[in-house]
Amino acid sequence: MSATTVAVRPKSTARARVRRRVTLFATTGLLALFALLTLSLTTGEIPMPAGTALRALIGLGDPGDVLVVQEFRAPRSVAAIVAGAGLGAAGCVLQRLFRNPLASPDVMGITGGASLGAVALIAAGASPTLIPVGALGGGLLAALLLGVFAWGSGLAVTRLVLTGLAVQAGLAAAVNLMIVRFPAELAGSALQWTTGSVYGRTWAEVWGAGGAMVPALATALVMNRQLAVLDLGDDSAGALGLRTSSARLRLLVLAVVLASLAAALAGPVTFVALAVPHIVRFVTGPPTAASLALAGLTGAVLLLASDLVVHHLLPIEGLPVGAVTATLGAPWLLILMLRQSSPVQRSQ
């Protein structure tokens, strides 16, 4: 047996193992998503069998069951799935783009900007279908502020995180000021929205943000090749003919769009975009062509599962899903920051 054959065989074996892990992870995620969706449609104050709920979803069966499933449970569940997928994909793009495990829309202030834009439209009495436009504008504003304040340091890890937290805090203060000045009939709904919730979502809101999320996710999958080239480093990417500056700008705008549309549906939900890329990387290893799709799937599963926990398992009525994800996300962020500041990490 030649030395070349011996060298090639371990590489092919490693690729086969990665493919098996990716396939198993994707299959498990899809099954979990289907199970969670079925559970969300069948449980509640009016429990019903799975078959009854699925028939009601397509408009068959008792009119009362159809009303409950189609108008209350399905929009909430679909909103959680779409928002979770957008947050997972946005977090994956940002962490790979900045090569920074702390990069996420909630840490960098993007979700705070989206909240500001959406709440401004709520205050103006705009149609729910226009909320994604306001959220997108606010997210782009936050990204612009982040670039202005952090670009001079070359987007260093510590400067990026501190600047993002400052931008997030400033935008949150602006949102709270607007809510205080709201008429009483608007303040309650706006306050619940800013804590991160999919409660009471309507099909108009789902179609508005979800209709834009689908092409945004498709664009992310198409641009995954550019992201993979950037993973090699700027020198190697430039040698392969990629204009790194313009590619980074396009990917950053795409991540802002994904996160802002997710915020338009679920509010500024934290932790999901930060944690999902780490979960995918832990299970499947270094980024592959399937990483973005797996991140979207994992985000959808995580947010839908969190909403089910809030809705059915916790004793507090009306608790928003953002409160639960923030509780999980705070220690996660602290651990990541401590790891980034450790001597071992600094020496790498």
C-alpha positions in Angstrom: 0.0 0.0 0.0 1.5 3.4 -1.0 2.0 6.3 1.3 -0.5 8.4 -0.7 -3.2 5.8 -0.1 -2.5 5.8 3.6 -2.7 9.6 3.7 -6.0 9.9 1.8 -7.9 7.2 3.6 -8.0 9.0 7.0 -9.2 12.2 5.3 -12.0 10.3 3.5 -12.9 8.5 6.8 -13.1 11.9 8.7 -15.3 13.4 6.0 -17.6 10.4 6.2 -17.9 10.8 9.9 -18.8 14.5 9.5 -21.4 13.6 6.9 -22.9 11.0 9.3 -23.0 13.5 12.2 -24.6 16.2 10.0 -27.2 13.7 8.7 -28.0 12.4 12.2 -28.2 16.0 13.6 -30.5 17.2 10.7 -32.8 14.2 11.0 -33.1 14.5 14.8 -33.8 18.3 14.5 -36.5 17.8 11.9 -38.2 15.1 14.0 -37.9 17.3 17.1 -39.4 20.2 15.2 -42.4 18.1 14.0 -43.0 16.7 17.5 -42.8 20.2 19.1 -45.1 21.6 16.4 -47.7 18.8 17.0 -47.5 19.4 20.7 -48.0 23.1 20.3 -51.1 22.5 18.2 -52.7 19.9 20.5 -52.0 21.3 24.0 -53.6 24.2 25.9 -56.8 25.1 27.6 -58.6 23.0 25.0 -56.6 19.8 24.4 -57.3 17.8 21.4 -55.8 14.7 19.7 -53.1 15.1 17.1 -55.3 13.9 14.3 -58.0 16.4 15.2 -55.5 19.3 15.4 -53.9 18.4 12.1 -57.3 18.3 10.4 -58.3 21.6 12.0 -55.0 23.1 10.6 -56.3 22.5 7.1 -59.8 23.7 7.9 -61.5 20.3 8.5 -63.5 19.2 11.6 -65.3 21.1 14.3 -65.5 24.9 13.7 -64.4 25.6 17.2 -61.3 23.4 16.8 -60.5 25.1 13.5 -60.7 28.5 15.1 -58.4 27.6 18.0 -55.8 25.9 15.8 -55.8 28.3 12.8 -56.2 31.6 14.6 -54.4 31.1 17.9 -52.0 28.2 18.0 -50.7 27.9 14.5 -49.6 31.6 14.1 -47.8 31.5 17.4 -46.0 28.3 16.5 -45.0 29.4 13.0 -43.8 32.7 14.4 -41.5 30.9 16.8 -40.2 28.7 14.1 -39.5 31.5 11.6 -38.0 33.8 14.2 -35.8 31.0 15.7 -34.5 30.1 12.2 -33.7 33.7 11.5 -31.9 34.2 14.8 -29.9 30.9 14.4 -28.8 31.8 10.9 -27.9 35.4 11.9 -25.8 34.2 14.8 -24.0 31.7 12.7 -23.2 34.3 10.0 -22.0 36.9 12.6 -19.8 34.5 14.5 -18.1 33.2 11.4 -17.8 36.7 9.9 -16.1 38.2 12.9 -14.4 34.9 14.0 -15.8 35.8 17.4 -17.8 33.4 19.5 -19.4 36.4 21.3 -20.9 37.9 18.2 -24.7 37.8 18.1 -27.5 40.2 17.3 -28.5 40.7 20.9 -24.9 41.3 22.1 -24.1 43.7 19.2 -27.2 45.8 19.6 -29.0 44.7 16.4 -32.1 43.4 18.2 -32.2 46.6 20.3 -32.3 48.6 17.1 -35.0 46.4 15.6 -37.0 47.0 18.8 -36.7 50.7 18.5 -37.9 50.7 14.8 -40.8 48.4 15.5 -41.9 50.2 18.6 -41.8 53.5 16.7 -44.2 52.1 14.2 -46.4 50.7 16.9 -46.6 54.2 18.4 -47.5 55.6 15.1 -50.4 53.1 14.8 -49.0 51.5 11.7 -50.3 48.2 10.3 -48.8 45.0 11.7 -47.6 44.2 8.2 -45.3 47.3 8.3 -43.6 46.3 11.6 -40.9 44.3 9.8 -40.0 47.5 7.8 -39.5 49.4 11.1 -37.5 46.5 12.7 -35.2 46.3 9.6 -34.6 50.1 9.7 -33.8 50.0 13.4 -31.5 47.0 12.9 -29.5 48.7 10.2 -29.3 51.8 12.4 -27.8 49.7 15.2 -25.3 48.1 12.8 -24.3 51.6 11.6 -23.7 52.8 15.2 -21.7 49.7 15.9 -19.5 50.2 12.9 -18.9 53.9 13.7 -17.8 53.2 17.3 -16.0 49.9 16.9 -14.5 50.0 13.4 -11.4 52.0 14.5 -10.2 49.2 16.7 -10.4 46.7 13.8 -13.5 45.1 15.4 -11.4 43.6 18.2 -13.3 41.2 20.4 -13.4 43.2 23.6 -14.2 46.5 21.9 -16.9 44.9 19.7 -18.7 43.4 22.7 -18.4 46.5 24.9 -19.6 48.7 22.1 -22.4 46.4 21.2 -23.6 46.3 24.8 -23.4 50.1 25.0 -25.4 50.4 21.8 -28.0 47.9 23.0 -28.3 49.7 26.3 -28.8 53.1 24.7 -31.4 51.8 22.2 -33.2 50.0 25.1 -33.3 53.2 27.0 -34.8 55.0 24.0 -37.5 52.2 23.6 -38.4 52.5 27.3 -38.7 56.3 27.0 -41.1 55.8 24.1 -43.2 53.3 26.0 -43.5 55.6 29.0 -44.8 58.3 26.7 -47.3 55.9 25.0 -51.0 56.1 25.5 -52.1 53.6 28.0 -53.8 51.4 25.4 -50.5 50.9 23.5 -48.0 50.7 26.4 -49.0 47.2 27.5 -48.7 45.6 24.1 -45.4 47.4 23.3 -43.9 46.5 26.7 -44.7 42.8 26.2 -43.3 42.9 22.7 -40.0 44.4 23.8 -39.4 41.5 26.3 -39.5 39.0 23.5 -42.8 37.1 22.9 -44.7 35.3 20.2 -48.0 35.5 22.2 -50.9 36.8 20.2 -49.2 36.8 16.8 -51.5 37.0 13.8 -51.2 35.6 10.3 -50.8 39.1 9.0 -47.6 39.5 11.1 -46.4 36.0 10.2 -46.8 36.6 6.5 -45.3 40.0 6.7 -42.0 39.0 8.4 -42.0 35.4 7.4 -42.6 36.2 3.7 -39.4 38.3 3.8 -37.5 35.8 6.0 -37.7 33.0 3.4 -35.8 34.8 0.6 -33.3 36.1 3.3 -32.6 32.5 4.4 -32.3 31.4 0.8 -29.8 34.2 0.2 -27.8 33.1 3.2 -27.6 29.6 1.9 -26.4 30.9 -1.5 -23.8 33.2 0.1 -22.5 30.4 2.3 -19.7 29.7 -0.3 -18.4 33.3 0.3 -18.6 32.8 4.0 -16.6 29.5 3.7 -13.9 31.3 1.7 -13.7 34.0 4.3 -13.2 31.3 6.9 -9.8 30.6 5.3 -8.6 34.1 6.2 -8.5 37.4 4.3 -5.2 36.6 2.5 -6.4 33.2 1.2 -9.8 34.6 0.3 -8.2 37.4 -1.7 -5.9 34.9 -3.4 -9.0 33.0 -4.5 -10.4 36.1 -6.1 -12.9 37.2 -3.4 -13.2 40.9 -2.6 -13.2 40.5 1.1 -14.4 44.0 2.1 -17.5 43.9 -0.1 -18.2 40.3 0.8 -18.1 41.1 4.5 -20.4 44.1 4.0 -23.0 42.0 2.2 -22.9 39.2 4.8 -23.2 41.8 7.6 -26.2 43.4 6.0 -27.7 39.9 5.5 -27.2 39.1 9.2 -28.9 42.3 10.2 -31.8 41.6 7.9 -32.3 38.1 9.4 -32.0 39.3 13.0 -34.3 42.3 12.4 -37.0 40.2 10.7 -36.8 37.7 13.6 -37.2 40.6 16.1 -40.2 41.8 14.1 -41.9 38.5 14.9 -40.7 37.7 18.3 -39.2 40.9 19.8 -35.7 41.1 21.0 -35.3 37.4 22.1 -31.8 36.9 23.5 -29.6 33.8 23.8 -30.8 31.9 20.8 -28.5 33.5 18.2 -25.6 33.4 20.7 -26.0 29.7 21.6 -27.1 28.0 18.4 -23.8 28.3 16.5 -22.0 26.8 19.5 -24.4 23.9 19.6 -24.0 23.2 15.9 -20.3 23.4 16.1 -20.2 21.1 19.2 -22.2 18.4 17.4 -20.9 18.6 13.8 -17.4 20.1 14.3 -15.9 22.9 12.1 -18.2 24.7 9.7 -19.4 22.8 6.6 -21.8 23.6 3.8 -24.7 22.5 6.0 -23.8 24.7 9.0 -26.1 27.6 8.1 -29.1 25.3 7.5 -28.4 23.4 10.7 -28.2 26.7 12.6 -31.6 27.8 11.3 -33.1 24.4 12.2 -31.6 24.4 15.7 -32.8 28.0 16.3 -36.3 27.0 15.3 -36.3 24.0 17.6 -34.9 26.0 20.5 -37.3 28.9 20.3 -40.4 26.8 19.8 -39.3 24.5 22.7 -38.7 27.6 24.9 -42.2 29.0 24.0 -43.8 25.7 24.9 -42.0 25.7 28.3 -43.2 29.2 29.0 -46.8 28.5 27.8 -47.4 25.1 29.5 -44.8 24.3 32.2 -44.1 27.5 34.1 -46.7 28.7 36.6 -46.4 32.4 35.7 -49.2 33.4 33.4 -48.2 35.6 30.4 -44.5 35.2 30.9 -42.7 36.1 27.6 -40.3 33.7 26.1 -37.6 36.3 26.1 -37.5 36.2 29.9 -36.6 32.6 29.8 -34.0 32.8 27.1 -32.4 35.8 28.8 -32.1 33.8 32.0 -30.3 31.1 30.1 -28.3 33.5 28.1 -26.8 35.6 30.9 -24.5 32.9 32.4 -23.7 31.6 28.9 -22.4 35.1 27.9 -20.4 35.4 31.1 -18.8 32.0 30.5 -17.9 32.9 26.9 -16.4 36.3 28.0 -14.3 34.6 30.7 -13.0 32.1 28.2 -12.1 34.9 25.8 -10.2 36.7 28.4 -8.3 33.7 29.7 -4.5 33.5 29.1 -4.9 30.4 27.0 -7.4 32.1 24.6 -5.3 35.3 24.4 -2.2 33.3 23.5 -3.9 31.5 20.6 
